[in-house]
Amino acid sequence: MMTEGERLAASGYRAVSNKYRMIARLDRPDWLEHMARQYTPWSFEEGMRWATGLGEGAADHYRRVYSKDVLENISIEDYNTVRRSGGASHGWGRLTEYLPVIEKVEAPQ
């Protein structure tokens, strides 16, 4: 059985704030295109040049600025598990693809 921190990490959450123990995820499959449209609504091509120009930092930028799936003040144990899953104290360069949320499985009583 997976711990809550492992479930969150497997659902694509990555650390975005150590101070507030905030985690966020790429909450849509078209996250890069969405970010490009939001950044330059007048020109999708210009937005995509900007977004792809961010390189490995694009996913981290999306999680910090555009994601609507953000959790705050999670337990320190779960936060540390998620943080370790990203390979660093931030989300840069690790997970750049959308993953569906793994739903909680209640333990049988």
Secondary structure, DSSP 4 states (H G I P E B T S, - for coil): ---HHHHHHHTT-EEEETTTTEEE---STTHHHHHHHHH-TT-HHHHHHHHHHTTTHHHHHHHHHT-S-EE-S--HHHHHHHHHHTTSSS-TTS--S--PPPPP-PPP-
